[in-house]
Amino acid sequence: MSESKKLIPRRRFKEFEGAQMWEKLRLGDHAIIKGRLGWKSLKQEEYVDHGPSMIAGKHITEGIINWNKVDHIPQWRYDESPEIMLKNGDIIFSKDGSLGNPALITNLNSLATINSTMMLVRLKKNISSIFFYQVMLSSQFENLVRLKVSGSSIPHLFQADMTEFKFNTPEVDEQTQIGEFFKKLDNLISTQQKKLEKTKTLKSAYLREMFPNEGELKPRLRFTGFNISWKEKKLEEITKTTIGEFVIKTKQNPNSPYPVYNGGISYTGFYDEFNNEANKIVISARGANAGFINIVRNRYWAGNSCYSINIINNTLLSIDYLFYSLKRNQHFFTQNQQAANIPSVSKKEVETFTVLLTNITEQTKIGNFFKLLDDKIALEQKKLDKLKNIKQAYLNEMFV
């Protein structure tokens, strides 16, 4: 296949079908590329509460700058680096550590700059900024990042790397239409992301309000008709905690029906056999995720780095209630790990953990309420993943 044939995307807007082929351009010929050269002796104590904004990669999520979290510097510090004073249409991204993570500057109405971990690309008029922002999210730029990450223990993009960066582009009218199309997709993704975060935030708020605080025996928020005080119980009084069995890797089969839980935050494989029934709480016993709490709705195999919590009397204790009660106290298990080379949580720590209990009717209502919230979160996440997959498919088809 000739190079010319390669420079025609698989999918094109109707008015550009049959238009001329895309060109391969060198970024340095069509943009100003700048980065802050060091800190110029900038010290932490020089940061101010109000003043020009200074953006770092940690302030950017999915292309959105969190202006409430950015740092601020004195005016004279901003003035000393005019080459990186931000303008609308600029694209900024991380050049150190976690490479990429770009943001397109729009609706800028205050002074802003970048810190020493960032780089700025200011495009000439023949390249649309909303188009090139999508180039920064496409496989063309990902290939450059992958090369730099695999070739260095401390990944870094130099100005020369970006100057020599080659990308494929059509004429500016087609660029603009492509950019606007993906801008609409990004807005849909951003809106869906906010819905997801709002539901997660709502769940966190209810977890705080619908369980008693430390030293209290009644929650601040509860369903109508319930006013009794809750009782303290240790887990060993109401449940039985067991440790799983050794996982034989050669027995794992992706086509087997039963998931294997063994020290991670989710299943690590599948077995033909199970050693636990459905609807049990699991806690990672050791490893990087020691103390992580999960609930397993189906039969499963528990490995030897996995505790399983079995309810002794289902008429007195709801599994869903217990799960959310423990998740509310996730920090206890993850922050109180035994000092060792491998983080771990002991069986005794699990068994002696104190849980506050109300009657089974209120437990059931609370458990069902939070399960509905989790179902809502899963649905919003599914919608978000679908939009991201749609965008990725279009990126693959509409870029060369």
Sequence and secondary structure as in RCSB ss.txt:
>XXXX:A:sequence
MSESKKLIPRRRFKEFEGAQMWEKLRLGDHAIIKGRLGWKSLKQEEYVDHGPSMIAGKHITEGIINWNKVDHIPQ
WRYDESPEIMLKNGDIIFSKDGSLGNPALITNLNSLATINSTMMLVRLKKNISSIFFYQVMLSSQFENLVRLKVS
GSSIPHLFQADMTEFKFNTPEVDEQTQIGEFFKKLDNLISTQQKKLEKTKTLKSAYLREMFPNEGELKPRLRFTG
FNISWKEKKLEEITKTTIGEFVIKTKQNPNSPYPVYNGGISYTGFYDEFNNEANKIVISARGANAGFINIVRNRY
WAGNSCYSINIINNTLLSIDYLFYSLKRNQHFFTQNQQAANIPSVSKKEVETFTVLLTNITEQTKIGNFFKLLDD
KIALEQKKLDKLKNIKQAYLNEMFV
>XXXX:A:secstr
  HHHHTS SS  GGGTT    EEEEGGGSEEEEE  S TT  GGG  SSSSEEE GGGEETTEE TTT EE  H
HHHHT GGG   TT EEEE BSS EEEEE  S  S EEE TTEEEEEE TTS HHHHHHHTTSHHHHHHHHHHHH
T SS B  HHHHHT EEEE  HHHHHHHHHHHHHHHHHHHHHHHHHHHHHHHHHHHHHHSS  TT SS SS  TT
     EEEEHHHHEEEEE B   GGG  TTSSEEEESSSSS  EEES  SB SSEEEEE BSTTTT EEEE S B
EEBTTEEEEEES TTT  HHHHHHHHHHTHHHHHHS BSSSS B  HHHHHT EEEE  HHHHHHHHHHHHHHHH
HHHHHHHHHHHHHHHHHHHHHHH  
